[in-house]
Every structure is written in C-alpha cells, then in structure tokens.
Amino acid sequence: MPWYAIQHKPGQGDRALDNLQYQDARCFYPKISVEKIQAGKRTFRLEPLFPGYLFISIEQTDPLWAKLRSTRGVLRVVSFANKPAAIDEAVIDHIRDSLDTVAECGGIKAGDSVQLQDGPFAGLDAVFQAYDGEERAIVLISFMQRSQQVKVSVSALKR
C-alpha cells in the first residue's frame, strides 16, 4: 500500500494524527528527542522529524480520501500536478529504521566547536569537552597561547 505525505496545520500534528487514526488510517508521525536549552537548563523534548508533515498509508480507492481535507488538523495532501505524491514503502521503512541514529546526532558532543556568548570570555571560540551538571559545561579555550579548561554556563554556548 503506498504512503502519502500529509501537511498538517501549524501546531496540530498530534491532533491530525489522532483524528486520522480515529478513522482507522495507518499513519506514521516520526518524532525524535531533541535537546533544548531553556532558561539556562538542558531539557529534552519530543519534536517531529519532519515539522509540518506526517505520513499516511492509503489506497486510492479508499473512501477516506474524501474525508482527508475535512479532518481536523489536516491542511492538505502533498501533491504535484494535482496528483498525490506517492512515497515508496522502502523510504518509510528506512526512516523508521534510522530514527535511533538521528536521535543520537542531537546535542553538543565532545570535540564540537562552540562560541562563548557572554561572560568574561564572550566572543572566544572554544571546543566543547563535557557537561558539568544540568547548567554548566566544560570547554577548552585558547587564551594567551595556552589551552585552558573553563567551566561556563550552558546558556553561554552557541554552536
């Protein structure tokens, strides 16, 4: 059975998913855990891998096609030349299999280049070493021709 991309209304991805599943549609809404810095603290939350889109598996003859546009949260079916763009099952399977790999790529890792945004070292380039609790990080800076490890606020780092 082919898959199709559905564009949902802004901020209504979960609503569209719930309403489509309520109509017995086979849906896929890939989400990954993303690290965010809010109020100087590291937090993790689930965000869509493809913001604004979810996938639905449906036959062209299914009566659900007529209901898609009026389903709450759904904006439109992604189409080209007024024909819904079919997505091969292998592509969806590959996305499913790759979700764990994509999630591991998020966040700042040891060895990543960062820039310090505030504090006494504002504007200096640094190399991220490790997190030191929830609100602090250890970075390596080159200062006066020496490499120094410095503890800074996580909110002071910019990739």
Sequence and secondary structure as in RCSB ss.txt:
>XXXX:A:sequence
MPWYAIQHKPGQGDRALDNLQYQDARCFYPKISVEKIQAGKRTFRLEPLFPGYLFISIEQTDPLWAKLRSTRGVL
RVVSFANKPAAIDEAVIDHIRDSLDTVAECGGIKAGDSVQLQDGPFAGLDAVFQAYDGEERAIVLISFMQRSQQV
KVSVSALKR
>XXXX:A:secstr
  EEEEEE TT HHHHHHHHHHTT EEE  EEEEEEEETTEEEEEEEESSTTEEEEE  TT THHHHHTTSTTEE
EE EETTEE EE HHHHHHHHHHHHHHHHT S  TT EEEE SSTTTT EEEEEEEETTTEEEEEEEETTEEEEE
EEEGGGEE 
